[in-house]
Amino acid sequence: MSLFAIGVDLGGTNLRIAAVDSNGRVLDKISADAEVARGRDYVLDEMCKNVRTLAAKFGGAGRMAGIGIGVPGIIDRQTGMVHESPNLPGWRDYPARDEIERRLRTKVILENDANAAALGEKWLGVASQVDDVCMVTLGTGVGGGLVLQGKIWHGMTGMAGELGHITVDPEGVMCGCGNQGCLEQYASATAVKRMAAEAVARGQAPELARAMNRDPELSPKAIYQMAVQSDEAALQIFRNVGQALGIALANMINVFNLPMYVIGGGMADAWDAFAPAMLDQVQRRSFVYKATAPPDGVRIERTSSSNAQPRQSTIVARASLGSDAGLLGAARLPMIADAADLSKPRSNRASTGVKSAH
Ligand SMILES: [Zn+2]
């Protein structure tokens, strides 16, 4: 039996845990009670209890590479603490990694959930054929992750990839981060609900107004269904989503020139409604995207099975692992941790040396 790892997806509402083998096969999956409102210790107890159950089932800690945990927040990788997480009350500046390691006696790696999702899509999803990928996760907020040469790019302090806070409108809506006009204010589920309420308030959305009368908490999914049925106000909301995403993507494509950009998260289910406006903006604003266009205009994913070397084009693709991306990416973390840990201090030292030489 091959080695396995445990992945944990610690969300604001769900706690999902999976045992995954080194080929990416999910051996077993548990959806546990995550009620984060019941407190940090309750969630830790639930998590550790379920991890122990899975570990015992597949050969015990001796066969386990470790535990990777995707957390919705900013992680301090040196201390293993959650630095900032609005959805996890009581976790801030708590030594979560060390406490879980102490309880389970195995290696634990905390990672931002959007980074974990990007790693999951790189490992087993739509980006498995490329070395470098940028993923935007559209959920309650907008997260982002960069995987370069197969590894998560953390930046100096672990905060790299905050794609949700790219400015897409200098005069736009205020964001919780202190900026205004962030991508998150136009492309998240929260933003879709807000834009629907605004359209109703302007008196420009009779069908949306009727639907909201029936259900004041009208979901982005319901608004998407109205767009599918050609309701103009609902269509316009998803055009706004696509436009904001397209502006952000165009900038990233120009900066990074990566082979692939992936859109995931729950809101990606509305791909049909926002993708045309998104790709239109990318086409208009990114000369790197245009310069990497295939001659026939059809962008197809490169396949490893093909011997012919097609012209390398920039792909913007929908994620393929759905809500499992973060869980699988989290399980991948302990499997590849040694290489990542070795490379980090070395590259830090190199850059410090360059700076002091000036
Ligand atoms: Zn922001």
Boltz pocket constraint, residues with backbone or C-beta under 6 A from the ligand:
constraints:
  - pocket:
      binder: B
      contacts: [[A, 164], [A, 165], [A, 175], [A, 176], [A, 177], [A, 178], [A, 179], [A, 182], [A, 184]]
      max_distance: 6.0
